[in-house]
Structure formats: C-alpha cells, structure tokens
Amino acid sequence: MSTGPSLSPAPAKETPRLVTQPMTVTAIYEAMRSDIVVLNLKPGTRVSENELARRFGTSRTPVREALLRLVEDGLVEVWPQRGTFITRISLSAVRRARFVREAMEVAILRQAAESGLSPATLVRLEEALAEQEAARDAAARFTLADDAFHRAFADGIRVGNIWSVLEREKVQFDRLRFLSLPNVTPVDTLIAQHKTMLAAVKAGDVAQVERATREHLSEVLKVADTLAATHAELIVNDI
C-alpha cells in the first residue's frame, strides 16, 4: 500500500491559459487529465486548488469536483494534512490496461478485417498515419495521432463507444507510453507497426491482424522495467 509521496514536490507550474469565461467541471477535468497524461503535470507534483482556480478562472468548487473525478481515475491522490498530488505511474495498472486493450483491439481489428471498412474510414486511417509521420518529433502531437488511428478502427465497425470506455481504463498505459517516446520506443517502429496492421485489415488477413496488433501493444511493456529503473521518481513498480 502506498504511504504517500516520499518527497515534498514543488507546486505545479501554472500553464498559461487565456480564460474568457469560467470553465465547467468537465472542461477542467479534461484539461488536467490531458496535462497528466502528457506529463505536463508530472507524477509526484503537488497541486493547489487555489492555483488551479486562478488558472481556470473559476471558484474552488468546480476545481474540487474535477479533482475528485481524477481521484476516481487513479491520477490524483489526496493526503490529509499534506496536500493533493499527481499519482505515480502504476506498473500493475499499466499491465491491466494492456490486457484489456489487447483483448478489445484484437477483436475490433479482426472484425474490421472480416467485414471490411468504408472508404471514409480508410481515409481517416491514412490521414492519421500521415499525421504520425509529420509528428515524429512532437510526442504529444504523435500520441493524439496514434489514438486517432486506433479509434478510427472502432468507429469503422460502429463500436466507437467501446473506445470511450477504453479511454479511462488505459490512462496509466498512456502515461507510460508518453514517457517512452521518443527515446525509448522508436517512433519509426510504431508507425511501421500501424502500417502493417492497416495492410492486414485491408487484405482481410485475420491471423496477421492478430499478430500485428498483439506485437504493437506489447511495445510499452518491453520498456516498462527500464523506465521504472530510470524514472523511479515517476513510476511505482507495484507488480
């Protein structure tokens, strides 16, 4: 069981934001969730309700509600008399998320290979690949294009709601994935794997679809132990 942060991290730096009107709880939640996933808010960082309220141009109440949602996601933890902190990345949660994601995505791509995809969906997939090529040196932008690629398959077989469910489950996976880019997991490798997956779907090769998807989703776990050793302040090896 976690015993709380071992250090006293510095308060989070405020991200410049022009606020023209108070933000809703959902908007605050989504902005903070994004900052946590792309490590603008690093694990162990202490956050202040007052500072966040100033940043988002609102009172502390919607900030507090957004933080409670982040607690439910396992991204924030509150320690009485100590403060509110961004959680460290949990390797056990990463492995669980990878298991769930692999089961769901293999099923999605298998169905796509068997039933085929519409021309509009194929265009979306090609556009996502092109964006990945253009974002090789921009990890946050690449991650968005990566997600767009995977989601297009789900939308293409009309189960986009499944991806929405998966978004919450895979959040720890996404944090580690972002940390692995670009120096640990080569972007060229990820793009090549995406191209292989798409080619297999187009060819209707179900066996190759399954092999390629499983290999692709194993990339993060290949570097998990290395990242845990080199970023012990960010990751908890709780396996």
VMD Tcl script that draws the C-alpha trace (Angstrom):
set ca {
  {0.00 0.00 0.00}
  {1.27 3.45 -0.88}
  {2.41 5.58 2.03}
  {2.28 8.86 0.14}
  {4.92 10.91 -1.61}
  {8.42 10.34 -0.32}
  {9.49 13.87 -1.17}
  {7.81 17.24 -0.96}
  {7.45 18.09 -4.65}
  {7.28 21.68 -5.75}
  {3.83 23.02 -6.61}
  {2.77 22.53 -10.21}
  {3.73 25.32 -12.56}
  {0.72 27.06 -13.95}
  {0.18 26.55 -17.67}
  {-0.57 29.89 -19.33}
  {-4.19 29.96 -20.42}
  {-6.41 32.77 -21.57}
  {-9.75 32.26 -19.83}
  {-12.62 34.32 -21.18}
  {-15.29 32.69 -19.02}
  {-15.35 30.21 -16.12}
  {-14.70 26.63 -17.19}
  {-17.06 23.77 -16.41}
  {-16.12 20.83 -14.20}
  {-15.81 18.61 -17.28}
  {-13.58 21.10 -19.09}
  {-11.30 21.42 -16.05}
  {-11.20 17.65 -15.65}
  {-10.33 17.08 -19.31}
  {-7.64 19.77 -19.32}
  {-5.98 18.37 -16.20}
  {-6.30 14.78 -17.40}
  {-4.54 15.74 -20.62}
  {-1.80 17.55 -18.70}
  {-1.27 14.47 -16.52}
  {-1.16 12.03 -19.45}
  {1.39 14.08 -21.43}
  {3.38 14.75 -18.24}
  {2.89 18.50 -18.13}
  {1.83 17.59 -14.59}
  {4.43 15.04 -13.58}
  {3.87 12.22 -11.07}
  {4.51 13.44 -7.53}
  {3.63 17.05 -8.34}
  {1.63 18.81 -5.66}
  {-1.40 20.72 -6.95}
  {-3.26 23.55 -5.27}
  {-6.98 24.17 -5.55}
  {-6.38 27.91 -5.30}
  {-3.78 27.93 -8.07}
  {-5.97 25.77 -10.29}
  {-8.96 28.03 -9.67}
  {-6.88 31.02 -10.79}
  {-5.62 29.13 -13.82}
  {-9.11 28.16 -14.97}
  {-10.80 31.40 -13.97}
  {-13.29 29.79 -11.63}
  {-14.04 29.15 -7.97}
  {-12.57 26.26 -6.00}
  {-15.81 24.23 -6.13}
  {-15.60 23.06 -9.77}
  {-11.86 22.50 -9.32}
  {-12.54 20.29 -6.30}
  {-15.15 18.32 -8.26}
  {-12.74 17.84 -11.17}
  {-10.06 16.63 -8.76}
  {-12.48 14.08 -7.30}
  {-13.02 12.67 -10.79}
  {-9.26 12.45 -11.25}
  {-9.02 10.62 -7.92}
  {-11.52 8.08 -9.27}
  {-9.31 7.69 -12.36}
  {-6.30 6.97 -10.17}
  {-4.49 10.08 -11.40}
  {-4.69 12.18 -8.23}
  {-4.42 11.28 -4.55}
  {-5.29 13.37 -1.51}
  {-3.27 13.06 1.69}
  {-4.85 14.73 4.74}
  {-2.64 17.44 6.22}
  {-0.19 17.02 3.33}
  {-1.98 18.02 0.15}
  {-3.14 16.81 -3.25}
  {-0.64 15.08 -5.53}
  {-0.44 13.63 -9.01}
  {-0.05 9.87 -8.60}
  {2.99 7.97 -9.77}
  {2.51 5.66 -12.75}
  {1.44 2.21 -11.56}
  {3.03 -0.66 -13.48}
  {0.34 -3.06 -12.29}
  {-2.31 -0.71 -13.71}
  {-0.34 -0.47 -16.95}
  {-0.33 -4.25 -17.29}
  {-4.06 -4.48 -16.56}
  {-4.79 -1.80 -19.13}
  {-2.65 -3.54 -21.72}
  {-4.55 -6.79 -21.13}
  {-7.94 -5.10 -21.56}
  {-6.79 -3.03 -24.53}
  {-5.31 -6.02 -26.34}
  {-8.48 -8.09 -25.92}
  {-10.68 -5.27 -27.19}
  {-8.47 -4.07 -30.04}
  {-7.74 -7.53 -31.40}
  {-11.50 -8.12 -31.56}
  {-12.08 -4.74 -33.24}
  {-9.40 -5.20 -35.91}
  {-10.41 -8.80 -36.52}
  {-13.97 -7.64 -37.20}
  {-12.64 -4.87 -39.45}
  {-10.62 -7.42 -41.44}
  {-13.60 -9.75 -41.77}
  {-16.23 -7.17 -42.69}
  {-14.10 -4.52 -44.40}
  {-14.01 -0.77 -43.83}
  {-15.70 2.05 -45.69}
  {-13.68 4.36 -47.97}
  {-14.26 7.19 -45.48}
  {-12.76 5.14 -42.64}
  {-9.76 4.19 -44.77}
  {-9.19 7.89 -45.48}
  {-9.27 8.60 -41.72}
  {-6.70 5.88 -41.10}
  {-4.39 7.15 -43.84}
  {-4.72 10.71 -42.53}
  {-3.83 9.53 -39.02}
  {-0.74 7.78 -40.40}
  {0.27 10.92 -42.29}
  {-0.12 12.97 -39.11}
  {2.08 10.50 -37.24}
  {4.77 10.91 -39.90}
  {4.54 14.69 -39.53}
  {4.66 14.50 -35.72}
  {7.75 12.32 -35.35}
  {9.49 14.90 -33.17}
  {6.44 16.08 -31.21}
  {5.44 13.44 -28.67}
  {2.11 14.98 -27.62}
  {1.01 15.50 -31.22}
  {2.15 12.00 -32.16}
  {0.17 10.49 -29.28}
  {-3.01 12.21 -30.46}
  {-2.47 10.88 -33.99}
  {-1.79 7.43 -32.56}
  {-5.08 7.47 -30.66}
  {-6.92 8.77 -33.75}
  {-5.60 5.80 -35.74}
  {-6.79 3.23 -33.22}
  {-10.15 4.91 -32.66}
  {-10.85 5.00 -36.41}
  {-10.99 1.20 -36.46}
  {-13.59 1.17 -33.66}
  {-15.66 3.86 -35.36}
  {-15.28 2.00 -38.65}
  {-17.12 -1.05 -37.33}
  {-19.57 1.15 -35.41}
  {-18.40 0.41 -31.89}
  {-16.88 3.81 -31.15}
  {-18.50 3.77 -27.70}
  {-16.12 0.94 -26.76}
  {-13.18 3.26 -27.33}
  {-14.74 5.78 -24.97}
  {-14.86 3.10 -22.28}
  {-11.29 2.11 -23.04}
  {-10.06 5.71 -22.69}
  {-10.49 5.61 -18.92}
  {-9.11 2.11 -18.50}
  {-5.92 2.81 -20.43}
  {-4.92 6.11 -18.86}
  {-1.95 4.69 -16.91}
  {-0.89 2.85 -20.06}
  {-0.98 6.18 -21.91}
  {1.18 7.91 -19.31}
  {3.88 5.26 -19.62}
  {3.53 5.27 -23.40}
  {4.12 9.02 -23.48}
  {7.14 8.68 -21.20}
  {8.61 6.09 -23.58}
  {8.54 8.48 -26.55}
  {10.70 9.15 -28.46}
  {13.93 7.96 -26.86}
  {12.90 4.50 -25.63}
  {10.34 3.31 -28.16}
  {11.37 4.38 -31.70}
  {8.59 6.28 -33.44}
  {9.58 4.61 -36.71}
  {8.79 1.24 -35.13}
  {5.32 2.34 -34.06}
  {4.48 3.82 -37.47}
  {5.69 0.67 -39.23}
  {3.52 -1.45 -36.95}
  {0.49 0.72 -37.70}
  {1.09 0.31 -41.43}
  {1.33 -3.46 -41.00}
  {-1.94 -3.53 -39.06}
  {-3.74 -1.47 -41.69}
  {-2.37 -3.55 -44.56}
  {-3.53 -6.74 -42.84}
  {-7.03 -5.32 -42.33}
  {-7.24 -4.26 -45.97}
  {-6.13 -7.73 -47.06}
  {-8.62 -9.43 -44.77}
  {-5.76 -11.39 -43.19}
  {-7.20 -12.09 -39.74}
  {-4.19 -14.08 -38.49}
  {-1.78 -11.29 -39.43}
  {-4.10 -8.70 -37.88}
  {-3.97 -10.52 -34.56}
  {-0.19 -10.99 -34.65}
  {0.50 -7.38 -35.61}
  {-1.89 -5.92 -33.04}
  {-0.52 -8.01 -30.17}
  {3.05 -7.13 -31.11}
  {2.21 -3.43 -31.32}
  {0.51 -3.30 -27.93}
  {3.43 -5.09 -26.27}
  {5.88 -2.27 -27.07}
  {5.26 -0.33 -23.85}
  {5.73 -3.40 -21.66}
  {9.05 -4.14 -23.37}
  {10.47 -0.94 -21.89}
  {8.48 -0.82 -18.64}
  {11.24 -2.20 -16.41}
  {13.84 0.10 -17.97}
  {11.63 3.13 -17.45}
  {10.89 2.09 -13.86}
  {14.63 1.91 -13.18}
  {15.50 5.21 -14.84}
  {12.42 7.15 -13.65}
  {11.85 5.75 -10.16}
  {10.53 9.12 -9.03}
  {7.71 8.85 -11.60}
  {6.86 5.14 -11.57}
  {5.87 2.70 -8.85}
  {6.81 -0.91 -9.60}
  {3.86 -2.50 -7.79}
  {3.63 -5.69 -9.81}
}
mol new
graphics top color blue
foreach p $ca { graphics top sphere $p radius 0.5 }
foreach p [lrange $ca 0 end-1] q [lrange $ca 1 end] { graphics top cylinder $p $q radius 0.2 }
display resetview
